[in-house]
Structures are given as structure tokens and as C-alpha cells.
Amino acid sequence: MGIINSSLRGCEFTKSFIFKSWIKENEFLWLLMELIFFVLICAYLAYIFDRPQRYLDVNSYYYSYVYPFNYFDYVWLLLITFTTGHNN
């Protein structure tokens, strides 16, 4: 892929130039994509860090407990925390 020289103003079209120009043209869409990505990643990290260790019983195929929260519960709790401003 290298650098492509354009006939207009002598600009160099690289991948970063194309990416930055797309961000400048679609600011709202980029902001929305960043927000969704941020919420999904933070909810996944909270889900991973908050769940306890699971120990599988050797004589059974089932875990010894049922964990009450799933990933989408953490997404919902994170969105509620962001919109209401509560720190709990």
C-alpha cells in the first residue's frame, strides 16, 4: 500500500489521512460508535472482574452455584449509572 500522490494540492493519501477525513465528515456517527464501544468494553470488564471464581465439581458437570447477573445486566447497569450519575 504506500503513499498515493494526488493531483490536488499535492496531498499524500495514507490510511491515517483517509481515517481522519472520514472522522471529520461523520463526527456524530464516530462519537456514537465510540460511546457504544466504550459501554460494551466497560460492561464486559465489570462482568469479568465482578464474577466470583467458578470451581467445577469433579463428580458433577454442573457448577455449585448459579450466578445471577449476565453480561447484558452489566450493560444496562452501566447505562443507568451514566445517565443518572449515581456512583454505586
N, C-alpha and C positions, 0 to 999 in steps of 0.2 A: 504494500500500500504506500507509499511515500507521499510526498507533498505534490499537490496538483496546483500549478500556477494558473491563475485566471487572467483573462484579458482585461477584466475590470479592476482598475486601481492597483493591480499587482498584488492582490491578497493571496495568501497561502491558505488553501483549504485543507486543514488537517481534521482529524476526528474531534479534537477538542474544540476547534472553531465551529464545526457543524453543531456539536452538542450545545455550546454556549449560545449560538444563534437560535437554536430551537427553544432553549430556555427563555431567551428574551422575547420570542414571539408568542410563547404559550406559558406565561407566568402563572396564571391561575391553575392550569392543569398540572404544572410542575409542583406548585405548592400543595395541591390536593394529593398528588402521588406521594410526595414526601410525608405528608401527615398520615396517610394510610399506612405507609411503610413503617413509620415511627411507632404507630399504635400497635401494629401487628408484631413488631420485634419486641417492644417493651412488654406486651402481654405475654409473649412466649417466654421471655426471660423471667417474668414474675411467676409464670406457671412452673418453670423448671426449678427455680430457687425455693418456691413455697411448698412444693410437694415433699412428703417425707420419703425416706428410703424404703424401698419395697424389698421385702425378704420373701422369697419363694419357698414354700414348704416342700421338702424333698418328697414327701409321701403324697402330695396333692398337686394338682395342676392349677389350683386357684390361689390367689393371694389371700392373706389373712384378714384383709380389711377392704373396704370399698371407699375410694377417695371421692368426696362429694363434688369437687369442682373439676370442670373440664376446661379446655383452652378458651372456648367461646365465653365462658363465665368471666374469665380474666379480661378478655377484650371488652366486655360490657362494663365490668367494674372500672377499668381504666378510662373508658369514655365518660362514665358518670363522674369519676374523680376529676377529670379535666374540665368538664362542663360546670360542675357545681363548686369546685375549688376546695373541696374537703381534703384533708391530709390524712385520712385514716386508711 
